[in-house]
Structure formats: C-alpha cells, structure tokens
Amino acid sequence: MAVLAGSLRVGPTRIDLTAQKPVAVLEVQNSGDSPTLAQVDLFDWSEDGKGDVFTPTTDLVATPIVLSLAPGETRLIRVGLRSQNHTDAERAWRLFVREIPSTFEGGMGLQFAVRIGVPVFAQPANTRPGAVSAGSELSWRWVPDIEGCANVQISNPTVRHARVLSGELLSHTGEVLWRSSEPGYVLAWSRRALAPSLCPPSIKEAVTLRLNLDSGILDLPVFAPSLVVDANTPNTH
C-alpha cells in the first residue's frame, strides 16, 4: 500500500523493524510530469496525552537522504536502526518524505512542500516473532478543555502500539453522539486524545465508547463525566 501526495508516491505506509528484520526498503516515486527533489527527515515519535510530539533523531538511519527524481522515476530508500532496541517496549519514529519545489515557479509565487509521514516501529530485541498489541487492555478517561467540553483520551499500558481507526460514543439506544475525526496511533505506554471534543448535553447521554481497532472492536463503558475517572472494564467482541 502507498500514499500519494502532490507528485510523490510513497510506500509502504508503515515500517516494522525487528531483530530478524533490522532494515526495510521504502519506495519513493515521482508520479508527476516534471523532475522533483525530495528529502527524508527523521524524528523520534512520542505522545504528550494530546497528540504527537516529534524530535529530530539520529537513532533511525535512512539512505539516501536526498533524492532527485525524474518524471515517473522510482527510487529506493533503505531504513534501519543505528543500534537494536534494547528497551522493554516498542520504540516509534516518523519518517517524512518531503517534496522540495522551486521557490518560484512560472509566476505562481511561493510553492509549499508536500510532506508524507511514514510510521516506523522497532520491537525490543528479545520480542518473540508474531507478538501483537493487546488492544483489550486500552482504557480511557474524560479530559476537560477550556470550552467546558471534554476530550476522549485513550491510554495504552502495553509495550506495543494500538491503532484506533475510529472512535464513537453511543447513547443507550445506539445513537452515535460523537465520532472521532481521524485515525490515530496510541503508542506504547502512552496516552492520546481523540479529536474533536464532546460538549454538553451529549456528554451526559453517552453510555458506550466504541473503538474500532486494527485488531477488532472494543466497547468500553462510559461513567458519569466527572472528568477524572478512567474506564477500565472493556468488553471485546
């Protein structure tokens, strides 16, 4: 699977590195009609409870870093770790392939770069092959915002990431009161808020938080919105 943005096509859409597979290959294609220049940027990826935090890193290595692509040309980037992951948990990075346009182009003025992000995950060196994240261990809580509304914050206590494809808050009749706006990863030992926030009176009518995960559907109960209590009793199906 690949991501297409501007004249760049990048695939695969995520990279998983292990002790058995320490290096991966990323394809970058110029699908446009003109030559283009692309650059690879590498960031350590963490979460602060609200969203993503990216910090420049040298722990992840990619080569080449800069690519000059003719129309229709595909180039390969080798991606790997400077050293194996010897921590107890999965580590995460984001690799961004950024198109660098000419500053001025045919009187069109300033052109903006297209950037495609690719998640990169590295398992601990002692992880057994085939281990998967325990999505049923996810929990959640209300987190108030300055508007008098609340955010749904997902907590992941496991050593592997979980990917939330969508989240919904349901009433006792099954009516959808809220739906998350986009998919999101919840990294190992991390918390992440799902946008948008939910406001009264719908916040008081919700009884179930339904998470559509890569691994299946997870239903979590909604307690009275005191905004401090975690919901920790999942019901998977």
Residue pairs with C-beta under 8 A, 6 or more apart in sequence:
1 11
1 12
1 13
2 9
2 10
2 11
2 12
2 13
2 27
2 29
3 9
3 10
3 11
3 13
3 116
3 118
4 10
4 31
5 99
5 114
5 115
5 116
6 32
6 99
6 114
7 30
7 31
7 32
7 33
7 34
7 36
7 99
7 114
8 28
8 29
8 30
8 31
8 36
8 38
8 97
8 99
8 114
8 116
9 27
9 28
9 29
9 30
9 31
10 26
10 27
10 28
10 29
10 97
10 116
10 118
11 26
11 27
12 26
12 27
12 118
13 118
13 119
14 118
14 119
14 120
14 121
15 24
15 26
15 79
15 95
15 118
15 119
15 120
15 121
16 24
16 120
16 121
16 122
16 123
17 23
17 24
17 79
17 80
17 81
17 85
17 120
17 121
17 122
17 123
18 122
18 123
18 127
18 129
19 84
19 123
19 125
19 126
19 127
20 129
22 80
22 81
22 84
23 78
23 79
23 80
24 78
24 79
24 80
25 76
25 77
25 78
25 79
26 62
26 76
26 77
26 78
26 79
26 95
26 97
26 118
27 74
27 75
27 76
27 77
28 38
28 67
28 69
28 74
28 75
28 76
28 77
28 97
29 69
29 72
29 73
29 74
29 75
30 36
30 38
30 69
30 70
30 71
30 72
30 73
30 74
31 72
32 71
33 71
34 71
35 68
35 69
35 70
35 71
36 68
36 69
36 99
36 100
36 101
37 66
37 67
37 68
37 69
37 99
37 100
38 66
38 67
38 69
38 97
38 98
38 99
38 100
39 65
39 66
39 67
39 97
39 98
39 100
40 62
40 64
40 65
40 66
40 67
40 77
40 95
40 96
40 97
40 98
41 56
41 95
41 96
41 98
42 56
42 57
42 58
42 60
42 61
42 62
42 93
42 94
42 95
42 96
43 54
43 55
43 56
43 57
43 93
43 94
43 95
43 96
44 54
44 55
44 56
44 57
44 59
44 60
44 92
44 93
45 52
45 53
45 54
45 92
45 93
45 94
45 119
45 187
46 52
46 53
46 55
46 92
46 187
46 190
47 53
47 186
47 187
47 190
47 191
47 192
49 143
49 153
49 191
49 192
49 193
50 151
50 192
50 193
51 192
51 193
52 94
54 94
57 93
58 82
59 81
59 82
59 83
59 91
59 93
60 79
60 80
60 81
60 82
60 93
60 95
60 120
61 79
61 80
61 81
61 82
62 77
62 78
62 79
62 95
63 77
63 78
64 75
64 77
67 75
67 77
69 75
77 97
79 95
79 120
81 122
84 122
84 125
85 91
85 122
85 123
85 124
85 125
86 124
86 125
87 124
88 124
88 159
89 124
89 159
89 160
89 188
89 189
90 121
90 122
90 123
90 124
90 127
90 159
90 160
90 161
90 187
90 188
91 121
91 122
92 119
92 120
92 121
92 122
92 161
92 185
92 187
92 188
93 119
93 120
93 121
93 122
94 117
94 118
94 119
94 120
95 117
95 118
95 120
96 115
96 116
96 117
96 118
97 115
97 116
97 118
98 113
98 114
98 115
98 116
99 113
99 114
99 115
100 113
101 111
101 112
101 113
102 111
103 110
103 111
104 110
104 111
105 111
119 185
121 161
123 131
124 159
131 160
132 160
132 215
133 156
133 158
133 160
133 161
133 162
133 215
134 158
134 160
135 162
135 211
135 213
135 214
135 215
135 216
135 218
135 236
136 218
136 234
136 236
137 156
137 157
137 158
137 234
138 154
138 155
138 156
138 162
138 186
138 211
138 213
138 218
138 220
138 234
139 154
139 155
139 157
139 220
139 230
139 231
139 232
139 234
140 152
140 153
140 154
140 155
140 209
140 220
140 230
140 231
141 153
141 155
141 227
141 228
141 229
141 230
141 231
142 150
142 151
142 152
142 153
142 203
142 225
142 226
142 227
142 228
142 229
143 150
143 151
143 152
143 153
143 193
143 227
144 150
144 151
144 227
145 151
145 197
147 197
147 199
148 199
148 200
149 197
149 198
149 199
149 200
149 203
150 197
150 198
150 199
150 203
150 225
150 227
151 193
151 194
151 195
151 197
151 198
152 167
152 169
152 178
152 180
152 193
152 194
152 198
152 209
153 191
153 192
153 193
153 194
154 162
154 164
154 167
154 186
154 191
154 192
154 193
154 194
154 211
155 186
155 190
155 191
155 230
156 162
156 186
156 187
156 188
156 189
156 190
156 191
156 192
157 189
158 188
158 189
159 188
159 189
160 188
161 185
161 186
161 187
161 188
162 185
162 186
162 213
162 214
162 215
163 183
163 184
163 185
163 186
163 213
163 214
164 180
164 183
164 184
164 185
164 186
164 192
164 194
164 211
164 212
164 213
165 183
165 212
165 213
165 214
166 179
166 180
166 183
166 211
166 212
167 178
167 179
167 180
167 194
167 209
167 210
167 211
167 212
168 176
168 178
168 179
168 180
168 209
168 210
168 212
169 176
169 177
169 178
169 198
169 202
169 206
169 208
169 209
169 210
169 222
170 176
170 177
170 206
170 207
170 208
170 209
170 210
171 177
171 205
171 206
171 207
172 205
172 207
177 198
177 202
177 205
177 206
178 196
178 198
178 202
178 206
180 194
180 195
180 196
181 194
181 195
181 196
182 195
184 192
184 194
185 192
186 192
198 206
203 225
204 225
206 222
207 221
207 222
208 219
208 220
208 221
208 222
209 219
209 220
209 221
209 222
209 231
210 217
210 218
210 219
210 220
211 217
211 218
211 219
211 220
216 236
216 237
217 236
217 237
218 234
218 235
218 236
219 234
219 235
219 236
219 237
220 231
220 233
220 234
220 235
221 231
221 233
221 235
222 231
223 229
223 231
